[in-house]
Amino acid sequence: MKVRRSERLIDMTRYLLERPHTLVSLTYFAERYESAKSSISEDLTILKKVFQSRGTGILETIPGAAGGARFIPYILKDEAQTFIDEMADKVADKSRVLPGGYIYLSDILGQPNILRQVGRVIATQYLNQKIDAVMTVATKGIPIAQSVATYLNVPFVIVRNDSKITEGSTVSVNYVSGSSERIKKMELSKRSLTEGANVLIVDDFMKGGGTINGMKTLIEEFDANLIGITVFAEAAFTGNRLIDDYTSLLQVTNVNDSDKAIKVEPGNYLEKVFGAEA
């Protein structure tokens, strides 16, 4: 049954938003709505303008027999800055200070609306790069990795500190914790990554960078490629940080265990993604 344009636009929007970074052919839409390709092209032009004006994302239209449309989500600078400022205010609560200079984030990163924005913010940084998998370490980074992977439309893989029988054969590495300087072990299922895969590392919190450095070593063991590292929050670290090239949404510049004082500022995300003027 032929579908009216208003109905087509609603359904096309939903279809594209649910399949980011996926090329959908004009033929598919024409058959789905029993409409001419010329009408579908006009619909896509409307969606492209709306997505761009509202800061929803880019709708790429690719001409030719093998062409179609591909939705690439992103976030505009002003919206990203507002979100990061709101997160800084939420995290800067002295009741969140934990022993050892860590911060309690589980309640914040357990809220679906916040996770969606975190995923969208991080995915924006890598919208022009080919990512094959998002990597994190169990357990706190898993929700972030899942959200980012959803926006990039790629799998996410979980590095663990202890082996699970359900993981099958694994690759393991020893790494030095950047904050405690103790030697630990992490492992990843052999089925998780393929040789040459482009991997993005994400995590919730970074101090000395030892855990992330361990994940870098794992990626090398798989002969895969590290594309980038992004964390929700980083802590000021006076020792020798093992990671120097990374992006953070937030920076915890001062944490005092005794009086529970805490100071949180935007990290380097805005500058790295939108330039020095940010």
Secondary structure, DSSP 4 states (H G I P E B T S, - for coil): ----HHHHHHHHHHHHHTSTT--EEHHHHHHHHT--HHHHHHHHHHHHHHHHHTTSEEEEEE-STT-EEEEEE---HHHHHHHHHHHHHHH--GGGEETTTEE--TTGGG-HHHHHHHHHHHHHHTTTS---EEEEETTTTHHHHHHHHHHHT--EEEEBSS--GGG-SEEEEEEE-TTT--EEEEEEETTS--TT-EEEEEEEEESS-HHHHHHHHHHHHTT-EEEEEEEEEEE---S--S--S-EEEEEEEEEETTTTEEEEEE-SHHHHHH-TT-
